[in-house]
Amino acid sequence: MKSTVVTPIIILLLISIAQANATSTFSANLQKARQGDTDAMCDLGEAYYNGKGTLKDPFKAKCWIKMAYDNGSKRAEALWNDMELWNYSGKCEALFDDEKRPKYKNGETFIDPLLDMAFSYLQTGCFIMGCHDQAEKCHKDERPSHEVCIDGFWMGKFEVTQAQWQKIMGSNPSRFSKSMNRPVENVSYYDVIKFIRLLNAKSNYQYKLPTEAQWEYACRNNGEKVNYPWGDESWRPAENCGSCDSGDYQYETAPVGSFTLNSFGLYDMAGNVKEWCLDYYDKKAYLNHASKNPIYAQKEATRVIRGGSYLDNVTNLRCTARSQSIANMRSDNVGFRLVLIMVGFNSP
């Protein structure tokens, strides 16, 4: 008797999970297709044709696959013939793609006037977090890899500088203070939370630390399967780390923005200083991640830090690499960047 009641519930649960996964995959493919990815166009065509993750619409299937074909896709030609898409009437014009578009573009910039703090927008998307199939030298705490979906958000283009810290806090705790445009360091997690509280009280906008998932999504250029913000090259990259080609800044911090930005206008996502994240650290956190906007909030002894620093080897700068620190610990190789979570009447 028990099994006859439980089995339908399990089946319904599995169906709902499959539907959620199909919807998130559809959203990710839509974003990629709009950026010119012909495989994503073909995937969208199949989704519309079969009603997988969206309403069945053979006309849109026809138009996405035609667009892929027009851009040189051999796969699209095969799908066109297999689905006999010539049977569906209607001219494919730009208006066929009528799905809701994001309010802001990827990489769009907003500047908070109080601290002259710049942010880049990252659109909603889904990605494989952790040790993806093209990752190198993964550690155990980067597993299991798992798909997560992130709502669009504004990520700080730079690490918070000493000048910005001093304007809010009235002092500068940093060891490397030759330039006030270097990242603030020697700040604990609790110091950062106090800074954010005071900043939020003075600003028309609201801020927080990034979650670990937001941080990795940003480091990997909206979740691309890359090892580093700049791609996969690991031999003495022009970044600020212990085994990097750091120029005049070997074994010390550099002014923010001194090295190459990633595809969405973010600087120093790897190297310079490690960065505090909002999550508690647990080596098995990924087993408990939600599929949408995950954050590990179960209280643990340490907090997550990401990104590697001027002291680390290149391998510790990998976007999937995780690290940790006691929340009240201060170190001259740990700083932070912010996420804009709410805009006021001056919204961009």
Protein Blocks (a to p, Z undefined) as FASTA:
>chain_A
ZZmmmmmmmmmmmmmmmmmmmmmmmmmmmmmmmnopaklmmmmmmmmmnopoiacdfklm
mmmmmmmmmnopaklmmmmmmnopmlpgcdddfklmmcccdfbdghiacddfklopacdd
dddddddehjdfkbghiafklpccdddddddddddfbdcdfklmmmmnopafbfblmbfk
bccehiafklmmmmmmmmmmmpmbdcddddfklmmmmmnonoiacfbfnljafghpabdd
fkbcehjmgoiacdehkaccdfkopahkggjiacddfbdcdfklmmmccfbhpacfbdcf
bdcdehiaakbcfklmpfklccdddfkbccfkbccddddfbdcfkbZZ
